[in-house]
Amino acid sequence: MKKNIRAVIFDLDGTLLDTAPDFVLVVNKLLHQYDQPALDADLIRSQVSNGAKALVKLAFAMEEDDPEFEIRRLQLLDLYLQHIADYTRPFTGIENLIQTLEQHQIAWGIATNKPARYTNPLMQALNMQPAPFSVICPDHVTHVKPDPESLLLASKQLHCSTDQIIYVGDHLRDIECGKRAGSITIAAAYGYIDANDSPESWNADYLVNSAEDIWPIVQGYL
């Protein structure tokens, strides 16, 4: 078993933060603008980790080659900026976890495919304490997850090796990113899992059904 864990890095949407309520709000606001019926919250929730394109496809049954697709994607993102932290909160157990990590001198950070334009104002609005030591967005790398570049960059910023990082995510690409970086991986089964997906099949080192289950895993590496 690897020892001397120096950092725990989280995916953002569906792992660190429950951002789905704000996406439910803005998707249904946009649908209302087009005189379309609202969608079920759980249906929207399952697609949040797949980004704005997936939400537009879901909401309007529209493909990317449709001339209206990009217009609606940008409208959705504009609405999201207006409501970026109305209802978003850390998942249960996250705030206690990051405080416990600080007490044990373990850094925490974020590696997300969410652009900095949305990540930064969201994190500023929530003002989580202790603050993350590293926040890696697509703006900071050449290749996004599942490429391991984001974790390689995080390891440089945190002055540790990638095998001293635990990476937590709610999507296969997160686990692939972590494994390719040589980090320890935790699949967050409490996150935004598509109905046709199975976290058990991702081959993560660990699987948790609650963020409250993460600390006992970290503790095993101290």
Secondary structure, 3 states (H helix, E strand, C coil): CCCCCCEEEECCECCCEECHHHHHHHHHHHHHHCCCCCCCHHHHHCCHHHHHHHHHHHHHCCCCCCCCHHHHHHHHHHHHHHCCCCCCEECCCHHHHHHHHHHCCCEEEEECCCCHHHHHHHHHHHCCCCCCCEEECHHHCCCCCCCCHHHHHHHHHHCCCHHHEEEEECCHHHHHHHHHHCCEEEEECCCCCCCCCCHHHHCCCEEECCHHHHHHHHHCCC
